[in-house]
């Protein structure tokens, strides 16, 4: 994380670099063996002439009705320090599927989107909070997938990466992409453990990189800016644009409206509304520039942050709006030209009510608390993995916008702050 070189940040960087280097060596060895085998086979075929050996039962050419498999070397469009890596993909003759399906999974107060790509590959963006991991896993397996080709963790907040631990521990994962950001939380530690234990190929998510392409579609990372420093983890959110034919899907994590606008200032057909419908991520200017046909807000009913806000809903007034809190899981399909949307249930998306605070404090303290609630210090339902902040010399833990954090600002999980003996700030009233 650029805000502080915490142990988790060093570990995340080590996992990222180590796995990439290891993967490069393995791929080089595999390619060498492959070339040797091909050369040997070619020599054997020339020597045998018109008398080839019979094929062993069960190892012959697949039946014509099943189609034949083709091994295709694909150039790597992703981050690779060696600049030499390539990977192989297996495709089936007869052409790819014709439909892209984006599933906005109802994970409560969190984010998770699973995209079935038109060539049969798949993309998962976030996995919801920790307690939603099993639901996300079950949903993906219910669609018939045992492998996810691409996983994007938009940023290290628990309500986005908590459930990923369950998913990536249970399914085969091709590549994982995440921005250069980390958090001192148990949820993030578990996420790193899962990546390391499975040996997943990892890449840094920053603007200008391409995740993959299937000819008719592309997956581009539009933000965050590489090398940027972030005081707020929401600002580090990976912003992802999926394009299929004439249709464009924009996934924004918890990024604020100014960064979304800077990353993408033209029309998109489908907008995953930023930060669960917070006013910090959606305003009339952004909506006017994007002009989405559909907007989907991922939130949990009765959440304490007031998501979605009336400000965001007013800005989206000319758009067809779905919300997981009101409609359950939402699915939008594209054939490259036309779109169709469906949801688990009928419902109307309405503004939420933020919890009021009766605590004493100055107007500045109250404003800080309200702003933090709008941006969301989010954790599990029990709140033990909510992110709080401490100072180098203080004995209290605070909300992100507390005025006592001006000199230093060290993020950690609520449970770790309690274990370290920190008390709750009486001015900003963080979760307890």
N, C-alpha and C positions, 0 to 999 in steps of 0.2 A: 504494500500500500504506500502510496506516495506521501501520505500525511505523516506516517511514522514507520521507521524500520523496525517493526515489532517482530518477535520470533515467528509469528504466523506468516508475515510477509516474506521473511527469508526462506522459510520452509516452502511456501508456495512457489517462489522463484526457483528454488532448488529442484522441486518436483518437475516444474515446467522444463527447465533446461536439461535435467538428467534424463527424463523420458524421451525428449526429442533426440538427444545424442545417442541414447541406447537404441532407439528406433532406427536411426540412420545407419548404425553399424549392422543391425539385424537385416535391414533391407538390402544393404550392399552384399552381405553374405548370401542371402537368398537369390539375388540376381546372378551372382557368380555361379552358384550351384545350378541354377536354371540354364545358363548358357552352356555349362559343361554337359548337362543332360541332353539339351537340344543337339549339341555337336555330336555326342555319342550316338544318339538316335539316328541322326542323319547319316553317319558313317555306317551304322548297322543296316539301315534301309538300303544303302547303295550296295553293300556287300551281299545282301540276301537276294537282290534282283527280283525275279518274278515269283519267288517262293517265300512270301511272308509267313511268320509264325501265326497260328490261330489265336484269336482273342480268348482270354479266360472268361468263363461264364460270369455274368454279373458286372463285368468291367468294360463292356463294349459301348458302342455309340448309343445314346439315349434314344428311345422310340421317337419316331417322327412326330407323333401327337403331342409329345412333351416339349418339343423344340430343342435345339442344340445350344450349348453354352459356349460363349466366346470370352477369352481372356484378353482384356484390353489395358495397355499401359496408359495411364492418364497423368499428364504433367501436374505437378503440385502448385496450386495457386495460393497456398497458405504459408505461414511463417515457418522458415527453416533456416537455421543459422548456417548450415553447410551449403545451401543453395543447390544441392544435388538430388534431393529426395524426390521420388516418384512412387506412386502406389498403383496396384492393379485392381481393377474392378471386374466383376462378373456380370454380364448382361445376358438376357435371354432373347433369342431370335423371335421375330414376330412383332417387334416394336413395343414401346413403353405404354403404360396406362395413360389414359387421356385426361384424367381428372386430378386436380390438386385439391386436397381437403385440409382445412385448418380447423383444428379442434381447440376451442378455448375452454379448458377443463375447469369445472367448478371445484376449486380447492379452498373455498372460504376466503378469508382475508389474505390473499396471496396471488401469485401469478404462475400459470403453467399453460403452455401452448404446444400442441403436438401437430406437426404438419406432415401429411402424407404427400410426398412429392410425385409428380406425374410419371417418373421412370421407376417407381417402386421403392426408392430410397425414402428415408425419413429424417425429420429434424425435430428435436425437442428443445424448446426455449423455456428454461426454468422448470422447477418441480414443485412449487408451492411450499408451504411450511412443513416442518418435520412430520406432523401428525397427518399430513395428506399424502405422504410418500406411497403408502400402500394403495390408495385410491388411484393415483397417477399410474402406478405400475399395473394395476388390474385393468385400467382403461386401455392402456397401450397393448397389453397382452390380449385383451378382448377384441382388438382390431386385427389380431393375427400376427403381431410382430414379436420376435424374440431378439431382434437386433435394432439398435438405433444408430444410424450412420453418423449423424452430427448432433452434438449436444452443446447448447449455449447457456452458460450461467451468466445472466446479465450483470449481477453484482452480488456481493457477499452478504446481503441481508437474509435473515433466516426465513422470511416468508417467500423467498425466491429460490434459495439453494438448500433449504432444510430437507425437502422431499427428494432432492436429487440423490442424496446418499443412498436411499433405498433403491431407487431406480437403477443407478449405475452399478450397484452391488449385485443386482439380480439379472440384468440383461447385458448382452454383448454390445459394446460401444465402439464405434469407429474412431471418432475424434471428439475432443472436448475443447471448447473455446471459452475463455474468460478474460475480462479486463485485468489490468495490473492494479489490483486492489485487494485488500484482505481485511479481516476483522478478528479481534481477539474474543471469539465466542466458541462455545462448544459445538454449535452447529457447523461453523466453518472448519473446525478441527476434524469433525466427523467427515465432512465433505473431502478434505485433503486425504484423510485415511483411506476413503473409498477409492479415490483416484490412484493413490500409490499402490494399494493392494491389488488392483486390477491391471495395473500397468497401462493405463489408458493414454493414448497419444494426445498431448495437450498443446494448445496454441494460444498466443496472446491475441485478444480481441481488441482491435483498434481501427479507426476509420481508414478506409482505403483498401482493406483486405477482402478477398473473396473466399467464401467457405467452400463452395462447390458449384458445379454447373452441369446441367443435363441437356444442354443444347437449347431446348425451348424455355428453360427456366434458369435463374441465377439466384444466389444468396450472397448478399453484400453486407459488410459491416460498415456503417456510415459514421459511427462514433463509438467510444470517445476518441478524442484526439490523442495520438500516441505521444507519450512523454509528459502529458499534462498532469498537474497536481490537483488533488481534490480535497477540500475541507469537508465535503459531504459525500458519503458513499453513493447516494442517489445520482450525483453528478457523473459518477464513473460508469453508469449503466451502458451496456452495449446496446446500440440502436441498430436493428437488423431490417434490411429491406429484401423481401422475397418477391421476385418478378416472374410471372408466368404468362407468356404471350403479351397481351395488352393489359393484364391485371397486375396491380402492385399492392402488396401487403406490408404494412409498416409496424414493427414491434419495437416498443420504446422503453421497456423496463420501467424504472422509476425516474427517468431523466426529466429535468425541468423543461418548460416550454421553449426557453431561449436556445438551449442546446439541441432540442428536436428541430426547431426551425432552422438552425444553422446547418444541421446534418441533412435535412430534407425540406426543401421549400416549395415543392411542386406537388401536383395532384397524386393522391393514393386512393385506391378503391376501398381498402379496408385498413382501419386504424385500430391497433390495440392501444387504447387510451392510457396515457402515462400515469403511473403512481396511483392506480385504483380510483381515478377520477378526482384526484386532488386539484385544487385551484392552481398549484404551483406548476402543473404540467399541461394544463389545457386552458387556453383563453381564446377569445374571438379572433385575434390576429392569426394565431397558429391554425385554427380551424379554417379560416378563410383561405390561407395559402395551400393547405393540404386538400381541402374540399372533399372529404371522404364520403363515399356512398354508404358504407357501414362503419359503425364504431362499436367496439366491444369493451366494456369496463369489467375488470375482474376484481371483485370485492366480496366481503362477507357481510351479511345483514347484521345490523346492530353493532357494527364495529365502533370502537371509541374515538375514531379519528374524524368522523363526519364524512366519510367517503361513501358515495361520490358527493362532491360539493354542488350547491346550486349554481355557482359560478361556472363550473365545467359543463353542467347540463344546459345552461342557457347558451353557452358558446356552441354546443352541439345541436341546437334546436332545429337546424335544417338538415340533420343527418338521421338516418335510421339507427337508433341506439339499442343495443342489447347489453344486459348486465348479468353476470353469473349469479349475483345475489337474487335477482328477480326471475331470471330465466333458466338457471342451471347451466349445464354445459351447452355452449353454442358452437355450431359447425357451419362454416362457410365454404362452399365449393366453387371451383373455377374450372372452366374448360379452356382457359386462355383468352376468352372473349367475354363470356357471360358469367354472372355470379348468381348464386342462390344461397339463402341462409335458412337455418332451422335451429330450433332450441328444444330443450327437454320439456319446458313448460311455458305457458303464456304468463306474462307478467309485465308490469310497468316499472321502469327504473326511476326511482325517486331519490331525492337528496337525503343523506344521512344526518344524524344529530351527533355532534361531538360532545363528549362528556364535559360538563362544566366543572370548574375548580372553585372551591370555597376557601382555598388556602390564602393566608395573608401574603402581602408582597407589594412591591411598587408596580406602577403601570408597566414599566419596562419588563419586570419579571412576568407579569400576566401576558404581555405580548409575546415574550419568548416562549412561554408554555403553549400558547395558542398556535404559534408558528410550528413548534415541534409537533404538536398533535396533527396539524395539517400535513406535514411532511412525513410523519409516521416513524417513531422509534418502535419498530415492530419486532415481536418475538413470538413465542409459542403461545397457545391459549393460556398457559399458566404463567407466562411472562418471565420465566427463569432465564431465557436466552435473549431477552430484549437487550439491545445495545445501550449502554450508559457510558458516561465519560468522567474521567478523574483528572486531577492535575498532578504535577510532579511533587508538590509539597502538601496538598490538602488531604483531608481525612473524609471527605464527602464524595458521593457520586452524583452526577447531574444529568439533566436532559441536554441534548445537543446544543441548544441555543441559550443556555443559561449564561448570564453575564459574568459569572465567576470563572468561566473557561477562557478568558481573553489571553492569559499568559501561556497556558499550556492546555492541551486537549488530547487525552489519551483514551481511545475507545476500548471497552471490554464488555464482556457479558455481565448481566445483572448478577448471575450466580457467582461468577468469579469475583465481582466487586464485594459481594457479601462475604465470601470466603476469606478475602483479604482484609476484612475488618472495616471497610468503608461504610459510612452511614449515609442516609438519604438527605439530600439538600432540602432545607425547609422553604427555600425560595421558589425553585422551579418544580418541586414535587415530582421527581421521577417515579417510575413504577417501583413498587415494593414487593 
